[in-house]
Amino acid sequence: MNWSRIIPGTAVGIGALYLLMAATSGAPSGKMDLAAAARIPVVAEGRVKPLDTVARTSLMLISSRQTFKDKEGETRPAIQFLLETMLSNPRSRTPTVAWEYKVFRIENDQVRNLLNLENRPGSLRYSLVEIQPRWEELHREAVRVDNINEKERSVYEQKVFELRQHIEVFLKLAQGREPRIVPSASSEEDWFTYEHFWDAAEREALAQVDPKQFDEAARRLQEYAARNQLDLNALSEQARQDLLDRLLRHEIQPQTQEILARRYPAAEAWSRMLTAYQANKPEEFNQAVADFRKAQGTLPAGAEQRARFEVFFNNFAPFYQCMVLYVLVFVLACSAFLAYPEVLNRAAFWLAGLTLVVHSLALLVRMYLQGRPPVTNLYSSAVFIGWGCVCLGLFLEWIFRNGIGNVVAAVTGFATTLVAHHLAESSGDTLEMMRAVLDTNFWLATHVTCITLGYSATFFAGFLGILFVVLGLFTPRLDREMFRSLSQMIYGVVCFATLLSFVGTVLGGIWADQSWGRFWGWDPKENGALLIVLMNALILHARWGGLVKQRGMAVLAIAGNMVVGWSWFGTNQLGVGLHAYGFNNTLATGLSIFWATQIACIACGLIPTRYWASFGKASPPAENLPVLKRVRRQGNPGIQPG
Amino acid sequence: MSQTAIQTSPDPKPQPDIDVSVARRKQPQTVWEWVKYVLRPIASLRLTVVLFALSIFLVFCGTLAQVEMGLWTTMDTYFRSAFVLIPFQLFVQFGKVFFHFPREWQVAGSFPFPGGWLLGGLLLANLLAAHLVRFKCTWRRSGILLIHAGLIIMMLSELVTGLFAVESRMTIAEGETVNFIDVQRQLELALTDPSNPKFDDVVVVPAWILKKGGRISTDDLPVDIEVVEYMDNSSLDPLEGGANPEGPTFRSAVGSRFKLTRHSEESGAASEKSDFPSVRVRFLEKGTGKPLETEQSDREGVSTLSLWFYWNATSRIPFYQFAPQHVKTGGKTWTVELRPRRVYQPFRLHLIKFTHKKYIGTNTPKDFSSLVQVTDPSRHEDRQVKISMNEPLRYAGETFYQAGFFPNEKGTILQVVNNPGWLMPYISCVIVALGMIFHFGLHLVEFLQRRVA
């Protein structure tokens, strides 16, 4: 038996099987065709997207999860939450079952205190019914905070405000103010919400109210005012009219519904869909979804296919699957250091290759859905940096075949997808639309791609540096061969990083010149990019000048990690962090922890080599990289033979 | 080859130290050798690395400084200067953001550090010296040569931009025709006599003269001007109904009342806000020195002129529209205003339509563009142009960018840039990229070939 083929084959097989399972499961099943409802294309936050995405991003925003637990404690998909939240009659005052779901995540103890909520360790999620008794207090606090400058809010104030916004998100969905469900027949640029239809029907119904009913309503308003000692005459004409309207609107609901059904078939089907779902009638529900799709009218070209695809993408959650597989790759690559290096390294390499394919496809799908270059926001930059690192890692592994590339690919791939996963929690829809200034443009597209790959390469060199220090200091594994290839890797990757970050930075300048006529403005983000270029150039010149040798370069590469951390996340924190009271900013804290770990690695790297487990009394192997000055003085023409 | 090289060397381990090698060298004979002898220390790679490290620190500090300082001030003090005094407080601020330093911590004092011009100049000298002394023009080295040539162009372009580039604005309402630009960073106090129907008589006093204070008196000025106070930035706050604060209040055209107060400079990192300078002056009659009143004069005869009263500066929001102020002297009525330096152009732009598209159901802008008619009598030019995001109009040495619009979307604000060096980064980028691809590519190919062999 040829184990060197069977083991890698099995690893890839298991990976593929896992992916297959992930791709096929997840979609809701049952008599009710929830999948069809999930695929309905609607508009929210300016983008045509499936209802499924609206459900997931809303739930993610208020609950930091894409699923929820119902009253029985059973975990259910986001689309069911959405269908149970949306009222079929947006004017109704009767809450649905969704009001009782514990979905609002309230971490801040002072906010819980304000709302008189018990501490529920482990979950910290509360239902609207639980919040309702203290609604007035919450609202009053939120209004107060709204008048405070965003930068001067305390953690508590910010969290109160956030909770109020989350409830608003919920109410918007419930009352049909979000999403927009039917495209306007007259203009491509406009879509209508469910509430728009209801509004139109109501106005028509009001116009048909006969004068007697009007008088009747006015009389009852008088009565109501008398009962509550309200002086109607103190109100303006407009306010009185509004009160009367509201009273009437409530009374003419049957007429409104009748007009809605007659005039707006799409809205009628939508209403029927929600009623059928909430009454648990599968056939009617499926029929209503089909009717709605028919009545929805002409959608923008390709919207339907994209929505269908996006639902699949949501269910599959490819980046999450990649994260799992990268862990597996890491385990394999680490085991290779302990036993059977050749077979296990090959297994890790091929499994990483499979994961990279999924990672790349997922990136392509995002580009297809958004019609944009791969990097548009912090979330996508994390995913893309991970992709770049894994590509580099596998390329190096392919050349060196010593397991190092596998390890770094797995670690960076996992770390970046993890960061992305956490970024997605706070940002809602990760495929958000771009502001006009970021409109697609050749320079912008090439700039973000290049600069992000430059970040990847610099990070990669840094992790190689960490590996160099850890292997050398704590293990005897940094033997002659490993020492040589690791330092060659660091050198090569730093060269690559210099190229990409420089070109990326300059392309950014060109884009800025195209957009507002200033090639270089010394603003924080630009400076961050410049720092990376300078840092890489410093490493290379220190190397060529013979100021540092292999170990020095590894240490400098770790310092490069700190610079990337600063440029990637730090510069964003500057403006917002400084004036904020207290620290609720997980990014800033995360970054300072990251810096601390890197400084620890640098300190380890600076320990004299006689204390290193790999060297002991022996000095590290000699130079094998080009050093400008020495080469010149010895009359050596170039790189010494390897 | 390398074996023999090591044997001929007196040291068992070759030292990369440049000074030792210089000392061991024979006295230079020819002029060229003398030049090299002098340049050698300047060409040192050590110096390069030190300069890189200093640059990294400077750029980092220049970023931190923008938390408190304006973008332009930071640029002038840190990057476009020879020396800079870096306050210790910067690092305390940094610690406050990232390391939970106490908020009230204040540290006085600062330390001197080389600024951007100096570091850039030294890097340039270092690079040129290195090429003169060390590099030979060989096939293998041509990549490095290209990279460095490109970098020199890049550094020079920043120099050209810093010295010569001018950024201004052009504000046009729909249906309006404009033939001047506002140079935002330079202000002037302008006195205009519109009585002649053919042309306006304009006398301006640049802000740098106003900043010096004192009494300004020249033959060109119809009045003498005594500067009471110059504010680099000020805020204009609306007053509630009957509030009656100390000091002068100002009434806008729609009747709202405002109070003007001195304000610190806007920070660069925090916002896109710009500064609104104001000046308080006394206009004095020529000869007699008698105070002259304007519509906004207070009891002491001090008039307040502010960029706030210049309507283009507030994107023509009706709330901020103020009636012009006048000074009467010698039988003429002069309009006085504080405004960005105005530069008249030989051509004029007429805004036909401004278009602003948003994403469905949101306020996120999707696209804005201005349809303008460019008329240039001197060149007999008269054509329509659409200026939109990322599609500027380059005309007569100026480049017009879509920068903003009126809140009611009935007018456009164009950024107008005149930068003689705008093409240099493009050239530089191509050269450096080619050089890097060649250099690193060559090494990679060689490396791979060796691995295969």
Chai-1 contact restraints between the chains, C-beta under 6 A:
chainA,res_idxA,chainB,res_idxB,connection_type,confidence,min_distance_angstrom,max_distance_angstrom,comment,restraint_id
A,V43,B,I360,contact,1.0,0.0,6.0,A-B,restraint_1
A,G46,B,Y359,contact,1.0,0.0,6.0,A-B,restraint_2
A,G46,B,I360,contact,1.0,0.0,6.0,A-B,restraint_3
A,G46,B,T362,contact,1.0,0.0,6.0,A-B,restraint_4
A,G46,B,T364,contact,1.0,0.0,6.0,A-B,restraint_5
A,R180,B,G361,contact,1.0,0.0,6.0,A-B,restraint_6
A,W191,B,I360,contact,1.0,0.0,6.0,A-B,restraint_7
A,M433,B,Y359,contact,1.0,0.0,6.0,A-B,restraint_8
A,M433,B,T364,contact,1.0,0.0,6.0,A-B,restraint_9
A,R435,B,P365,contact,1.0,0.0,6.0,A-B,restraint_10
A,A436,B,P365,contact,1.0,0.0,6.0,A-B,restraint_11
A,A436,B,K366,contact,1.0,0.0,6.0,A-B,restraint_12
A,A436,B,D367,contact,1.0,0.0,6.0,A-B,restraint_13
A,A436,B,F368,contact,1.0,0.0,6.0,A-B,restraint_14
A,A436,B,M389,contact,1.0,0.0,6.0,A-B,restraint_15
A,D439,B,M389,contact,1.0,0.0,6.0,A-B,restraint_16
A,N441,B,N390,contact,1.0,0.0,6.0,A-B,restraint_17
A,C495,B,F440,contact,1.0,0.0,6.0,A-B,restraint_18
A,L499,B,M436,contact,1.0,0.0,6.0,A-B,restraint_19
A,L499,B,F440,contact,1.0,0.0,6.0,A-B,restraint_20
A,V503,B,A433,contact,1.0,0.0,6.0,A-B,restraint_21
A,V506,B,C429,contact,1.0,0.0,6.0,A-B,restraint_22
A,G509,B,P425,contact,1.0,0.0,6.0,A-B,restraint_23
A,Q514,B,N390,contact,1.0,0.0,6.0,A-B,restraint_24
A,S515,B,N390,contact,1.0,0.0,6.0,A-B,restraint_25
A,W516,B,Y401,contact,1.0,0.0,6.0,A-B,restraint_26
A,W516,B,Q415,contact,1.0,0.0,6.0,A-B,restraint_27
A,G517,B,T399,contact,1.0,0.0,6.0,A-B,restraint_28
A,G517,B,Y401,contact,1.0,0.0,6.0,A-B,restraint_29
A,G517,B,Q415,contact,1.0,0.0,6.0,A-B,restraint_30
A,G517,B,V417,contact,1.0,0.0,6.0,A-B,restraint_31
A,F519,B,P425,contact,1.0,0.0,6.0,A-B,restraint_32
A,W522,B,M75,contact,1.0,0.0,6.0,A-B,restraint_33
A,W522,B,F79,contact,1.0,0.0,6.0,A-B,restraint_34
A,P524,B,T63,contact,1.0,0.0,6.0,A-B,restraint_35
A,P524,B,A269,contact,1.0,0.0,6.0,A-B,restraint_36
A,N527,B,V59,contact,1.0,0.0,6.0,A-B,restraint_37
A,N527,B,T63,contact,1.0,0.0,6.0,A-B,restraint_38
A,L530,B,V59,contact,1.0,0.0,6.0,A-B,restraint_39
A,L531,B,I56,contact,1.0,0.0,6.0,A-B,restraint_40
A,L531,B,V59,contact,1.0,0.0,6.0,A-B,restraint_41
A,L534,B,F52,contact,1.0,0.0,6.0,A-B,restraint_42
A,L534,B,S55,contact,1.0,0.0,6.0,A-B,restraint_43
A,L534,B,I56,contact,1.0,0.0,6.0,A-B,restraint_44
A,A537,B,F52,contact,1.0,0.0,6.0,A-B,restraint_45
A,L538,B,V49,contact,1.0,0.0,6.0,A-B,restraint_46
A,L538,B,F52,contact,1.0,0.0,6.0,A-B,restraint_47
A,H541,B,L45,contact,1.0,0.0,6.0,A-B,restraint_48
A,H541,B,T48,contact,1.0,0.0,6.0,A-B,restraint_49
A,H541,B,V49,contact,1.0,0.0,6.0,A-B,restraint_50
A,A542,B,V49,contact,1.0,0.0,6.0,A-B,restraint_51
A,G545,B,L45,contact,1.0,0.0,6.0,A-B,restraint_52
A,G545,B,R46,contact,1.0,0.0,6.0,A-B,restraint_53
A,G546,B,P16,contact,1.0,0.0,6.0,A-B,restraint_54
A,L547,B,V49,contact,1.0,0.0,6.0,A-B,restraint_55
A,Q573,B,V97,contact,1.0,0.0,6.0,A-B,restraint_56
A,L574,B,V67,contact,1.0,0.0,6.0,A-B,restraint_57
A,L574,B,A269,contact,1.0,0.0,6.0,A-B,restraint_58
A,G575,B,A269,contact,1.0,0.0,6.0,A-B,restraint_59
A,G575,B,A270,contact,1.0,0.0,6.0,A-B,restraint_60
A,G577,B,V97,contact,1.0,0.0,6.0,A-B,restraint_61
A,L578,B,V67,contact,1.0,0.0,6.0,A-B,restraint_62
A,L578,B,V97,contact,1.0,0.0,6.0,A-B,restraint_63
A,A588,B,V97,contact,1.0,0.0,6.0,A-B,restraint_64
A,A588,B,F98,contact,1.0,0.0,6.0,A-B,restraint_65
A,S592,B,F98,contact,1.0,0.0,6.0,A-B,restraint_66
A,S592,B,F99,contact,1.0,0.0,6.0,A-B,restraint_67
A,K629,B,P16,contact,1.0,0.0,6.0,A-B,restraint_68
A,R630,B,P14,contact,1.0,0.0,6.0,A-B,restraint_69
A,R630,B,P16,contact,1.0,0.0,6.0,A-B,restraint_70
A,Q634,B,A5,contact,1.0,0.0,6.0,A-B,restraint_71
A,G635,B,A5,contact,1.0,0.0,6.0,A-B,restraint_72
A,N636,B,S2,contact,1.0,0.0,6.0,A-B,restraint_73
A,G642,B,R450,contact,1.0,0.0,6.0,A-B,restraint_74
